Amino acid sequence: MELGELHGLGAEERFWLQCAGILHDIGWIEGQKGHHKTSLRIILAEPHLPFDERERNIVGSIARYHRKRLPNKGHSHFAALRRDERQKVKALSAILRVADGLDFTQQSLVKDITSEVSPEQVIVNCAVSGEAETEMERALKKGDLFEKVFNRDLAISFDLVP
Protein backbone atom coordinates (compact mmCIF):
# COMPACT_ATOMS: atom_id res chain seq x y z
CA MET A 1 0.00 0.00 0.00
CA GLU A 2 1.22 3.50 -0.84
CA LEU A 3 0.68 6.57 1.31
CA GLY A 4 -1.83 7.89 -1.23
CA GLU A 5 -3.94 4.78 -0.80
CA LEU A 6 -3.82 5.26 2.96
CA HIS A 7 -5.12 8.82 2.96
CA GLY A 8 -7.27 8.53 -0.18
CA LEU A 9 -6.98 12.21 -1.03
CA GLY A 10 -6.80 13.60 -4.55
CA ALA A 11 -5.42 16.43 -6.66
CA GLU A 12 -7.42 19.19 -4.97
CA GLU A 13 -6.21 18.16 -1.53
CA ARG A 14 -2.63 17.87 -2.83
CA PHE A 15 -2.92 21.46 -4.06
CA TRP A 16 -4.12 22.58 -0.62
CA LEU A 17 -1.20 20.78 1.01
CA GLN A 18 1.28 22.36 -1.40
CA CYS A 19 -0.15 25.81 -0.71
CA ALA A 20 -0.13 25.28 3.05
CA GLY A 21 3.43 23.97 2.77
CA ILE A 22 4.50 27.17 1.06
CA LEU A 23 2.52 29.47 3.36
CA HIS A 24 2.77 27.76 6.76
CA ASP A 25 5.65 29.93 8.00
CA ILE A 26 4.38 33.23 6.59
CA GLY A 27 3.47 34.19 10.15
CA TRP A 28 7.19 34.56 10.95
CA ILE A 29 6.75 38.10 9.63
CA GLU A 30 5.53 38.91 13.16
CA GLY A 31 8.04 36.64 14.91
CA GLN A 32 8.41 32.99 15.88
CA LYS A 33 6.04 33.00 18.85
CA GLY A 34 2.57 32.11 17.64
CA HIS A 35 3.60 32.24 13.99
CA HIS A 36 1.25 29.34 13.18
CA LYS A 37 -1.71 31.43 14.36
CA THR A 38 -0.42 34.47 12.50
CA SER A 39 -0.10 32.35 9.34
CA LEU A 40 -3.77 31.38 9.68
CA ARG A 41 -4.81 35.00 10.17
CA ILE A 42 -2.84 36.18 7.12
CA ILE A 43 -4.17 33.38 4.89
CA LEU A 44 -7.76 34.06 5.97
CA ALA A 45 -7.41 37.80 5.33
CA GLU A 46 -5.38 37.84 2.10
CA PRO A 47 -7.71 38.43 -0.87
CA HIS A 48 -4.98 37.91 -3.49
CA LEU A 49 -4.51 34.22 -2.76
CA PRO A 50 -6.10 31.96 -5.39
CA PHE A 51 -8.74 30.58 -3.02
CA ASP A 52 -12.37 31.16 -2.30
CA GLU A 53 -13.36 31.67 1.34
CA ARG A 54 -13.82 27.95 1.99
CA GLU A 55 -10.43 27.04 0.55
CA ARG A 56 -8.78 29.89 2.44
CA ASN A 57 -10.17 28.41 5.63
CA ILE A 58 -8.94 24.92 4.71
CA VAL A 59 -5.43 26.01 3.67
CA GLY A 60 -5.21 28.38 6.63
CA SER A 61 -6.23 25.61 9.01
CA ILE A 62 -3.63 23.22 7.59
CA ALA A 63 -0.97 25.91 8.03
CA ARG A 64 -2.18 26.71 11.55
CA TYR A 65 -1.94 23.10 12.69
CA HIS A 66 1.60 22.54 11.41
CA ARG A 67 2.77 23.01 15.00
CA LYS A 68 1.59 23.06 18.59
CA ARG A 69 -2.07 22.22 19.22
CA LEU A 70 -3.91 19.60 17.24
CA PRO A 71 -7.08 20.38 15.26
CA ASN A 72 -9.88 21.24 17.63
CA LYS A 73 -13.55 22.10 17.08
CA GLY A 74 -13.09 24.72 19.79
CA HIS A 75 -11.23 26.75 17.15
CA SER A 76 -13.82 28.70 15.16
CA HIS A 77 -12.04 28.39 11.80
CA PHE A 78 -11.91 24.59 12.19
CA ALA A 79 -15.46 24.28 13.53
CA ALA A 80 -16.74 26.22 10.50
CA LEU A 81 -15.62 23.43 8.18
CA ARG A 82 -17.83 20.53 7.18
CA ARG A 83 -17.04 17.19 8.81
CA ASP A 84 -15.37 15.81 5.67
CA GLU A 85 -13.29 18.98 5.34
CA ARG A 86 -12.19 18.70 8.98
CA GLN A 87 -11.00 15.14 8.28
CA LYS A 88 -9.04 16.36 5.27
CA VAL A 89 -7.49 19.18 7.31
CA LYS A 90 -6.44 16.66 9.96
CA ALA A 91 -4.84 14.35 7.38
CA LEU A 92 -3.07 17.15 5.52
CA SER A 93 -1.92 18.83 8.73
CA ALA A 94 -0.53 15.49 9.89
CA ILE A 95 1.54 15.20 6.72
CA LEU A 96 2.69 18.83 6.92
CA ARG A 97 3.76 18.43 10.55
CA VAL A 98 6.02 15.49 9.65
CA ALA A 99 7.39 17.33 6.60
CA ASP A 100 8.07 20.42 8.71
CA GLY A 101 9.96 18.29 11.21
CA LEU A 102 12.01 16.76 8.39
CA ASP A 103 13.27 20.25 7.53
CA PHE A 104 13.59 21.53 11.09
CA THR A 105 17.10 22.96 10.64
CA GLN A 106 16.08 24.41 7.25
CA GLN A 107 19.20 23.00 5.62
CA SER A 108 17.24 20.96 3.05
CA LEU A 109 19.02 17.79 4.14
CA VAL A 110 16.23 15.48 2.96
CA LYS A 111 16.66 14.95 -0.77
CA ASP A 112 14.12 12.22 -1.46
CA ILE A 113 11.36 10.39 0.40
CA THR A 114 9.65 7.06 -0.10
CA SER A 115 7.18 5.38 2.20
CA GLU A 116 6.19 1.87 3.16
CA VAL A 117 2.71 1.38 4.55
CA SER A 118 1.61 -1.68 6.50
CA PRO A 119 -1.45 -2.26 8.68
CA GLU A 120 0.62 -1.38 11.78
CA GLN A 121 2.97 1.37 10.67
CA VAL A 122 4.18 3.83 8.09
CA ILE A 123 7.91 3.93 7.47
CA VAL A 124 9.19 7.13 5.89
CA ASN A 125 12.51 6.44 4.17
CA CYS A 126 14.57 9.59 3.67
CA ALA A 127 17.66 10.04 1.51
CA VAL A 128 19.70 12.73 3.29
CA SER A 129 22.80 14.69 2.36
CA GLY A 130 24.14 15.16 5.88
CA GLU A 131 23.62 14.53 9.60
CA ALA A 132 19.87 14.73 10.12
CA GLU A 133 19.33 13.45 13.67
CA THR A 134 17.54 16.66 14.64
CA GLU A 135 15.17 16.28 11.70
CA MET A 136 14.36 12.71 12.68
CA GLU A 137 13.68 13.68 16.29
CA ARG A 138 11.46 16.60 15.31
CA ALA A 139 9.54 14.65 12.67
CA LEU A 140 8.84 11.84 15.13
CA LYS A 141 7.79 14.35 17.80
CA LYS A 142 5.47 16.07 15.33
CA GLY A 143 4.17 12.68 14.16
CA ASP A 144 1.58 12.63 16.94
CA LEU A 145 -1.24 13.77 14.69
CA PHE A 146 -0.09 11.44 11.88
CA GLU A 147 -0.30 8.41 14.17
CA LYS A 148 -3.70 9.50 15.45
CA VAL A 149 -5.23 10.26 12.04
CA PHE A 150 -3.86 7.23 10.20
CA ASN A 151 -4.00 4.84 13.17
CA ARG A 152 -0.46 3.61 12.52
CA ASP A 153 2.91 4.02 14.18
CA LEU A 154 5.30 6.34 12.38
CA ALA A 155 8.90 5.28 11.81
CA ILE A 156 11.57 7.24 9.97
CA SER A 157 14.78 5.94 8.44
CA PHE A 158 17.62 7.95 6.94
CA ASP A 159 20.11 6.87 4.29
CA LEU A 160 23.09 9.13 3.62
CA VAL A 161 23.51 9.95 -0.07
CA PRO A 162 26.32 11.88 -1.77
Secondary structure by P-SEA (a helix, b strand, c coil): ccccccccccaaaaaaaaaaaacccccccccccaaaaaaaaaaaccccccccaaaaaaaaaaaaacccccccccccccccccaaaaaaaaaaaaaaaaaaaaaccccccccbbbbbbcccbbbbbbbcccccaaaaaaaaaaaaaaaaaacbbbbbbbbbcc
